[in-house]
Amino acid sequence: MGDKDELTAATERLDSALKVMEEKVASRRQEDLQRESLEEQVQTLEARLDAERERSEKLVAASEDAAQRIDKVMNSIEGMLQSK
């Protein structure tokens, strides 16, 4: 009977070790999935940031263009008023 009890005990230890291993693998997989999700979110945010930077640069260029046009109009009006 001693061998049978030892075999049963060894089987239980093996089952316990396998269960711990499976839990660690599942936990690691969950962490990997969370990391992948976070990486995707970061990539999405980076793409949005790049798009907003591009949009901002276009707005700055348009603003500068508008300011130059306003200056030209003001100078023209000023010139017309001085010539009278």
JOWO-V840316 format. One record per helix or strand of 3 or more residues. SS is the DSSP state (helix for helix, strand for strand). FROM is the first residue (numbers start at 0). LEN is the number of residues. If there is no record, write none. Layout:
ss=<SS;SS>
from=<FROM;FROM>
len=<LEN;LEN>
This chain:
ss=<helix>
from=<1>
len=<81>
